[in-house]
């Protein structure tokens, strides 16, 4: 993602029923966990309108050596 946005970024998502906590996606396992959470939402949604709130944050650039 850093290549696309030309700077480091952080992906975070909000679980339903958790208003104040964002979960950071920093590994393949974290991404898999996020997708599992979405699958749970989709199964529980009777009308197919499941939504997982995902946020993209820019991070301060690291100095180049």
Sine and cosine of phi, psi and omega as CSV:
sin_phi,cos_phi,sin_psi,cos_psi,sin_omega,cos_omega
0.00,0.00,-0.52,0.85,-0.01,-1.00
-0.88,0.47,-0.54,0.84,0.03,-1.00
-0.91,0.41,-0.61,0.79,-0.02,-1.00
-0.94,0.35,-0.69,0.72,-0.09,-1.00
-0.99,-0.12,0.00,1.00,0.02,-1.00
0.87,0.49,0.37,0.93,0.10,-1.00
-0.28,-0.96,0.36,-0.93,0.03,-1.00
-0.89,0.45,0.58,-0.81,0.02,-1.00
-0.73,-0.68,0.37,-0.93,0.08,-1.00
-0.85,-0.53,0.69,-0.72,0.08,-1.00
-0.96,-0.27,0.77,-0.64,0.04,-1.00
-0.69,-0.72,0.46,-0.89,0.04,-1.00
-0.70,-0.72,0.36,-0.93,-0.04,-1.00
-0.93,-0.37,0.80,-0.61,0.08,-1.00
-0.97,0.25,0.55,-0.83,0.11,-0.99
-0.86,0.50,0.52,-0.85,0.01,-1.00
0.95,0.31,0.06,1.00,0.05,-1.00
-0.87,-0.50,0.99,-0.12,-0.09,-1.00
-0.97,0.23,-0.50,0.86,-0.16,-0.99
-0.95,-0.32,-0.13,0.99,-0.10,-0.99
-0.95,-0.31,0.76,-0.65,0.13,-0.99
-0.92,-0.40,0.67,-0.74,-0.01,-1.00
-0.97,-0.22,0.79,-0.62,-0.04,-1.00
-0.99,0.10,0.69,-0.72,0.09,-1.00
-0.98,-0.20,0.94,-0.33,-0.05,-1.00
-0.78,-0.63,0.08,1.00,0.01,-1.00
-0.46,-0.89,0.17,-0.99,0.04,-1.00
-0.89,0.46,-0.59,0.81,0.03,-1.00
-0.91,0.42,-0.66,0.75,0.05,-1.00
-0.88,0.48,-0.66,0.75,0.02,-1.00
-0.90,0.44,-0.66,0.75,0.04,-1.00
-0.89,0.45,-0.66,0.75,0.04,-1.00
-0.89,0.46,-0.65,0.76,0.03,-1.00
-0.89,0.46,-0.68,0.74,0.01,-1.00
-0.92,0.40,-0.58,0.82,0.08,-1.00
-0.89,0.46,-0.66,0.75,0.04,-1.00
-0.88,0.47,-0.65,0.76,0.04,-1.00
-0.90,0.44,-0.68,0.73,0.01,-1.00
-0.86,0.51,-0.65,0.76,0.05,-1.00
-0.88,0.48,-0.68,0.74,0.03,-1.00
-0.89,0.45,-0.69,0.72,-0.04,-1.00
-0.90,0.44,-0.63,0.77,0.02,-1.00
-0.91,0.41,-0.59,0.81,-0.04,-1.00
-0.99,0.16,-0.27,0.96,-0.05,-1.00
-0.99,0.11,0.89,-0.47,-0.04,-1.00
-0.97,0.24,-0.45,0.89,-0.05,-1.00
-0.97,-0.26,0.12,0.99,0.05,-1.00
0.97,0.26,0.33,0.94,-0.04,-1.00
-0.96,-0.29,0.61,0.79,0.00,-1.00
-0.91,0.42,0.69,-0.72,0.02,-1.00
-0.69,-0.73,0.76,-0.65,0.11,-0.99
-0.94,-0.35,0.83,-0.55,-0.04,-1.00
-0.98,0.20,0.87,-0.49,-0.03,-1.00
-0.88,-0.47,0.68,-0.73,-0.05,-1.00
-0.84,-0.54,0.62,-0.79,0.06,-1.00
-0.89,-0.45,0.86,-0.51,-0.03,-1.00
-0.92,-0.40,0.69,-0.73,0.14,-0.99
-0.99,0.14,0.59,-0.80,0.00,-1.00
-0.94,-0.35,0.44,-0.90,0.05,-1.00
-0.86,0.52,0.68,-0.74,0.02,-1.00
-0.93,0.36,0.59,-0.81,0.06,-1.00
-1.00,0.09,0.60,-0.80,0.02,-1.00
-0.89,0.45,0.63,-0.78,0.04,-1.00
-0.99,0.13,0.68,-0.74,0.00,-1.00
-0.93,0.36,0.00,0.00,0.00,0.00
